[in-house]
């Protein structure tokens, strides 16, 4: 009985440590596997349901764990959701009912989406719904702080994000800074990273965001699409948007 108890404590500690000291190279795949385990405290479906109910009260560690699990969700479509994400980033330009139209469905499949939570915050604020505005403001800020807890933005320790444009959201909507040069490359471990310059006068600097998981999924989708439509060509523009170019030029 004592040995069983000690093993249980050890198991729980491993789960907690892997989240608290998140390192993409060593912990990302571990958290993804735990997200698929129905017995794990890091199970994605359990965490997702909990976040939908009271995500604003999550710890940064739990948010990072949920983010990792999101990348293994059947609904994860990193590049396919970019247009929808961009619409939530400018929610104040649209009627509230337009923003709310798909929000409930979006929340159920992607509750930790950075742009969605920002858009709902601003929409409820416009609606003078103070309680919901405050709730989604807290969630947006918590997601930002959780991203910042995963690294320091250098090439050696890039921030972990789910969407290829989350780095842009962090700079423009959380830090409220402009983006200068945009590029991409690899970190020392060969992981694909998005590189964005945060313009802040003399304090301007480049921030790195690891999106290897998103690129891996895109390459898989690209291969499948090309097998089905061998005459079509898919490309990604400088803003991370997927463009379909027909062989005939249309």
matplotlib code that plots the C-alpha trace (Angstrom):
import matplotlib.pyplot as plt

x = [0.0, 2.8, 4.7, 1.5, 1.0, 4.6, 4.3, 1.1, 2.9, 5.8, 3.4, 1.6, 4.9, 6.1, 3.0, 3.3, 7.0, 6.6, 4.1, 5.8, 9.2, 8.0, 10.6, 9.4, 12.1, 11.6, 8.1, 5.8, 5.5, 5.1, 2.2, 0.6, 0.7, -0.7, -3.5, -4.7, -4.7, -8.1, -6.5, -4.1, -4.8, -3.5, -6.2, -7.3, -11.0, -11.1, -9.0, -11.0, -14.3, -12.9, -11.5, -14.8, -16.4, -13.8, -10.7, -10.1, -9.1, -6.6, -2.9, -0.4, 0.8, -2.6, -3.1, 0.2, -0.9, -4.2, -2.4, -0.2, -3.3, -5.0, -2.4, -3.5, -7.2, -9.1, -10.2, -6.7, -6.2, -3.4, -3.4, -7.0, -8.4, -6.2, -9.0, -11.4, -8.9, -8.1, -11.8, -11.9, -8.8, -10.9, -14.2, -14.9, -15.5, -18.3, -21.9, -22.0, -24.3, -21.8, -19.1, -21.3, -22.7, -20.0, -18.4, -20.1, -19.1, -15.6, -15.2, -16.3, -13.5, -10.8, -11.4, -7.8, -7.6, -5.8, -7.7, -11.1, -10.8, -9.6, -12.5, -15.1, -13.6, -13.9, -17.4, -18.8, -17.2, -19.0, -22.2, -21.7, -21.7, -19.2, -19.1, -18.4, -16.0, -14.0, -14.0, -12.7, -10.2, -8.8, -8.6, -6.9, -4.3, -3.8, -3.1, -0.6, 1.1, 1.1, 2.8, 5.4, 6.1, 7.2, 10.4, 12.1, 11.6, 15.2, 16.1, 17.5, 14.3, 11.4, 7.8, 5.4, 2.2, -0.6, -1.5, 1.1, -0.2, -0.3, 3.0, 1.4, -1.5, 1.0, 2.8, -0.1, -2.9, -1.2, 2.0, 0.3, 3.4, 4.0, 5.6, 8.6, 10.5, 8.9, 10.7, 11.2, 13.9, 14.9, 15.9, 19.1, 17.1, 15.8, 12.3, 10.6, 10.1, 8.3, 10.5, 8.9, 10.4, 8.6, 9.1, 9.6, 12.2, 15.6, 14.1, 13.0, 13.9, 13.2, 10.9, 10.9, 7.8, 8.1, 5.4, 7.0, 3.8, 1.7, 4.1, 4.2, 0.4, 0.4, 2.9, 0.7, -2.3, -0.3, 0.8, -2.7, -4.1, -1.4, -2.2, -5.8, -5.2, -1.9, -2.2, -2.7, 0.0, -0.3, 1.8, 2.1, 2.3, 4.3, 1.4, 1.0, -2.1, -2.4, -2.9, -4.1, -2.7, -4.2, -1.8, -3.8, -3.0, -6.5]
y = [0.0, 2.4, 1.6, 2.2, 5.6, 6.6, 5.6, 7.7, 10.7, 10.2, 10.0, 13.2, 15.0, 14.1, 15.5, 18.7, 19.2, 18.7, 21.5, 23.9, 23.7, 23.5, 23.0, 22.5, 20.0, 17.7, 18.3, 19.0, 15.5, 14.2, 16.6, 15.6, 11.9, 12.7, 14.7, 11.5, 9.4, 9.4, 8.6, 11.4, 14.7, 16.3, 14.6, 17.1, 16.5, 17.0, 20.1, 21.5, 21.0, 22.6, 25.6, 26.2, 26.5, 28.5, 29.0, 32.4, 30.7, 28.3, 28.4, 29.1, 25.6, 24.2, 26.5, 25.4, 21.8, 22.5, 24.2, 21.2, 18.9, 21.2, 20.5, 16.8, 17.5, 16.4, 20.0, 21.4, 23.1, 25.6, 27.3, 26.6, 28.8, 31.9, 33.9, 33.2, 34.2, 37.4, 38.3, 38.0, 40.2, 43.1, 42.2, 45.8, 46.4, 43.9, 43.8, 41.8, 39.1, 38.4, 37.7, 35.6, 33.6, 30.9, 31.8, 29.0, 26.4, 27.7, 27.7, 24.1, 22.9, 25.5, 27.3, 28.4, 30.2, 33.4, 35.5, 34.2, 35.2, 38.6, 39.1, 38.0, 40.3, 43.3, 42.2, 41.9, 45.2, 46.8, 45.1, 46.6, 43.1, 43.8, 40.3, 38.5, 41.2, 40.8, 37.0, 36.9, 39.7, 37.6, 34.5, 36.5, 37.9, 34.5, 32.9, 35.6, 35.1, 31.3, 31.8, 34.0, 31.3, 28.8, 30.6, 34.0, 34.6, 34.0, 31.5, 29.2, 29.4, 30.4, 30.9, 28.0, 29.0, 27.1, 29.2, 30.5, 34.0, 33.9, 35.8, 38.6, 38.7, 38.8, 41.8, 43.8, 43.1, 42.2, 44.3, 46.9, 47.3, 47.3, 44.5, 45.2, 42.6, 39.1, 35.9, 32.3, 29.8, 27.0, 26.9, 25.0, 21.8, 22.1, 23.2, 25.6, 29.1, 32.3, 35.3, 38.7, 42.1, 43.9, 47.6, 49.6, 52.3, 51.6, 48.5, 46.9, 43.2, 39.9, 37.4, 33.7, 31.5, 27.8, 26.5, 23.2, 21.3, 23.6, 23.3, 19.5, 19.4, 21.8, 19.6, 16.6, 18.4, 19.7, 16.2, 14.9, 17.8, 17.3, 13.6, 14.5, 17.6, 17.1, 20.1, 22.5, 24.2, 25.5, 28.2, 30.3, 34.0, 36.3, 36.7, 32.9, 32.6, 29.5, 30.3, 27.8, 28.4, 26.6, 25.3, 27.2, 30.5, 31.0]
z = [0.0, 0.9, -2.3, -4.3, -2.6, -3.3, -7.0, -7.2, -5.7, -8.1, -11.1, -10.1, -9.5, -13.0, -14.6, -12.5, -13.2, -16.9, -17.0, -14.6, -16.3, -19.8, -22.4, -26.0, -26.9, -23.9, -22.7, -25.7, -26.9, -23.3, -22.7, -26.1, -25.1, -21.7, -23.3, -25.0, -21.8, -20.2, -16.8, -16.8, -15.0, -18.2, -20.4, -23.1, -23.0, -19.2, -19.3, -22.2, -20.4, -17.3, -19.2, -20.9, -17.5, -15.6, -17.7, -16.3, -13.0, -14.6, -13.7, -16.5, -16.2, -16.9, -19.9, -21.4, -20.9, -22.6, -25.5, -26.1, -26.0, -28.5, -31.1, -31.0, -31.2, -34.3, -34.8, -34.8, -38.2, -37.6, -41.0, -41.9, -39.1, -39.7, -41.6, -38.8, -36.2, -38.0, -37.9, -34.1, -33.8, -35.3, -33.6, -32.8, -36.6, -36.8, -35.3, -32.1, -33.5, -36.3, -33.7, -31.5, -34.4, -34.3, -31.0, -29.0, -31.5, -31.7, -27.9, -27.7, -30.1, -29.5, -26.1, -25.7, -29.0, -28.5, -31.1, -30.1, -26.5, -27.5, -29.8, -27.3, -24.7, -27.0, -28.2, -24.7, -23.8, -26.7, -25.5, -22.0, -20.6, -17.9, -16.4, -19.6, -20.9, -17.7, -18.0, -21.5, -20.8, -18.0, -20.3, -23.1, -20.6, -19.1, -22.4, -23.1, -19.8, -20.4, -23.7, -22.1, -19.4, -22.0, -23.0, -23.4, -27.1, -28.1, -30.8, -28.0, -26.0, -28.3, -27.1, -27.6, -29.5, -31.1, -34.1, -36.6, -36.0, -32.2, -32.1, -34.0, -31.5, -28.6, -30.1, -31.5, -29.0, -25.8, -25.9, -28.2, -30.3, -34.0, -36.0, -38.1, -40.0, -40.3, -41.0, -40.2, -39.5, -37.1, -33.5, -32.4, -32.2, -35.8, -34.8, -37.2, -35.7, -36.6, -36.1, -35.6, -34.8, -32.0, -32.7, -29.5, -30.3, -28.9, -27.2, -30.4, -30.6, -32.4, -30.8, -31.8, -31.7, -32.2, -34.6, -35.6, -34.7, -36.9, -39.8, -39.4, -39.7, -42.7, -44.5, -43.9, -45.3, -48.2, -49.1, -48.9, -51.0, -53.7, -53.9, -54.6, -56.7, -58.4, -60.6, -57.7, -55.6, -52.0, -50.7, -47.4, -47.8, -45.4, -43.1, -42.6, -44.9, -47.0, -50.7, -53.3, -56.7, -59.6, -62.3, -64.9, -63.0, -61.4]

ax = plt.figure().add_subplot(projection="3d")
ax.plot(x, y, z, "-o")
ax.set_aspect("equal")
plt.show()
